Amino acid sequence: MTNAPVSPDPTMEAIGHAVAEGRAGGRASARRKLLDLWSSIGVTGDPLHRCSLAHHLADLYEDAAQALAWDIRALDAADAMTEQRVQEHHAGLHIAGFYPSLHLNLADNYRRLGSFDAATEHIDAAKALAPSLPPNPYGDLLRGAIQGVAQAIVRQDRSRRASAPGSAV
C-alpha cells in the first residue's frame, strides 16, 4: 500500500496551506482562510474536509472554549466519514487513526475549562483507541500527549500544555 495521496484534492491542499501558514506564525490569517473554507464547505459538506479543517482550526485558538467548539465539529465529522472516503484521499490513512487525536484534543480542552469529568471521558477514549496509532514518531508524540493530559486531569491542572498544538507559535 502506498502512502501517497490517491488524487489531488484542492480543498485539502488549501487546508494544508492554511495550516502551514498558521504554524509559521500567521495564525490570524490562517484562521480567516480556514473560516472562509468552512463557509464554502458547509456543515453538511464532505466529512473529510470538515474533520480536517475543524481539527486544525481548533489549534489556532488560544481560548479553550473556542477550540472545543471546533474539536467537537471535527469529531462529529469523523463519525460521518467512511473508510472508503479516507482511502480515496490517501491510501495510507485509516479513520481509526483519527480518533485518538480527536479525543485527546477534546479531553485537553475540557480539562482547561475545568470540566474534569468530560475530560476523563475523552482521555479514556483516547487511551482505548491509542493502539490504532502508528509505531512512529507521530504515534509516540500522541501517546505521550495522552499520558500528559491524563496526568494533568488527575492533578486538575487547567494550564495550557507547553506541547499543545499552537503553543510554540
C-alpha positions in Angstrom: 0.0 0.0 0.0 1.3 3.4 -0.9 1.5 6.4 1.4 0.9 8.9 -1.5 -2.3 10.8 -1.9 -4.6 8.9 -4.3 -5.7 12.1 -6.2 -5.3 15.8 -5.8 -7.9 17.4 -3.6 -7.9 21.2 -3.8 -9.8 21.7 -0.6 -7.3 19.5 1.4 -4.5 21.4 -0.3 -6.0 24.7 0.8 -6.4 23.4 4.3 -2.8 22.3 4.3 -1.5 25.7 3.1 -3.5 27.5 5.8 -2.2 25.1 8.5 1.3 25.7 7.3 0.8 29.4 7.4 -0.6 29.2 11.0 2.4 27.1 12.1 4.7 29.7 10.6 3.2 32.4 12.8 0.3 33.7 10.6 -2.4 32.4 13.0 -5.0 35.2 12.3 -4.6 34.9 8.5 -4.7 31.1 8.7 -7.9 31.3 10.9 -9.6 33.6 8.3 -8.7 31.3 5.4 -10.0 28.2 7.2 -13.2 30.0 8.3 -13.7 31.1 4.6 -13.2 27.4 3.6 -15.6 26.3 6.3 -18.2 28.7 4.8 -17.8 27.2 1.4 -17.7 23.5 2.6 -20.8 24.0 4.8 -22.0 21.9 7.8 -23.1 19.1 5.5 -20.1 19.1 3.2 -17.5 16.3 2.8 -16.8 14.9 6.2 -13.1 14.5 5.5 -12.9 18.2 4.7 -14.9 19.2 7.7 -12.9 16.9 10.1 -9.5 18.1 8.8 -10.5 21.8 8.7 -12.1 21.8 12.2 -9.3 19.8 13.7 -6.7 22.2 12.5 -8.7 25.3 13.1 -9.2 24.4 16.8 -5.4 24.5 17.1 -5.4 28.2 16.0 -7.5 29.3 19.0 -5.9 30.2 22.4 -9.3 30.2 24.1 -10.2 26.6 25.1 -13.9 27.2 24.6 -13.4 28.3 21.0 -11.1 25.4 20.4 -13.6 23.0 22.0 -16.3 24.0 19.6 -14.1 23.2 16.6 -12.9 20.0 18.1 -16.5 18.8 18.6 -17.2 19.6 15.0 -14.1 17.6 14.0 -15.3 14.5 16.0 -18.8 14.8 14.5 -17.4 14.9 11.0 -15.1 11.9 11.7 -18.2 10.0 12.8 -19.8 10.8 9.4 -16.7 9.7 7.5 -16.2 6.4 5.8 -13.1 4.3 5.5 -13.6 4.5 1.7 -13.5 8.3 1.7 -10.3 8.3 3.7 -8.7 5.8 1.4 -9.8 7.8 -1.6 -7.9 10.8 -0.2 -4.8 8.9 1.0 -4.3 5.1 0.7 -2.1 5.1 3.8 -4.7 6.6 6.1 -7.4 4.9 8.2 -10.3 6.5 10.0 -9.4 4.7 13.2 -6.1 6.7 13.4 -8.0 10.0 13.6 -9.8 9.2 16.8 -7.0 9.2 19.4 -6.0 12.7 18.5 -9.6 13.9 18.3 -10.4 12.6 21.8 -7.1 13.9 23.1 -7.9 17.4 21.9 -11.4 17.3 23.4 -10.0 16.0 26.7 -7.4 18.7 26.8 -10.0 21.5 26.1 -12.4 20.2 28.7 -9.6 20.0 31.2 -8.5 23.5 30.5 -12.1 24.6 31.1 -12.3 22.7 34.4 -14.8 20.1 33.2 -12.8 17.2 34.5 -15.5 14.5 34.2 -15.9 15.2 30.5 -12.1 15.4 30.1 -11.8 12.0 31.8 -14.3 10.5 29.4 -12.4 11.7 26.4 -8.9 10.8 27.7 -10.2 7.3 28.4 -11.5 7.1 24.9 -8.1 8.3 23.6 -6.3 5.7 25.7 -8.6 2.9 24.4 -8.0 4.0 20.8 -4.3 4.6 21.1 -3.4 1.1 19.9 -4.5 2.2 16.4 -1.7 4.8 16.4 1.2 4.0 14.1 4.5 2.9 15.6 6.4 6.0 14.5 7.3 9.5 15.9 3.8 10.8 15.3 2.2 7.9 17.2 4.8 8.3 20.0 4.0 12.1 20.2 0.3 11.4 20.6 0.8 8.6 23.1 3.0 11.0 25.2 0.4 13.7 25.0 -2.4 11.3 26.0 -0.3 10.4 29.1 0.5 14.0 29.9 -3.2 15.1 29.6 -4.3 12.2 31.7 -1.9 13.2 34.4 -3.0 16.9 34.2 -6.6 15.7 34.6 -5.7 13.8 37.8 -4.0 16.9 39.2 -6.9 19.1 38.0 -4.4 21.3 36.2 -6.1 23.8 33.9 -3.0 25.3 32.4 -2.2 25.2 28.7 0.3 22.4 27.9 3.6 23.6 26.5 3.4 20.7 24.0 -0.2 21.6 22.8 -0.6 22.4 19.1 -0.1 26.1 18.5 1.7 26.7 21.8 5.1 27.3 20.2 3.8 30.0 17.8 
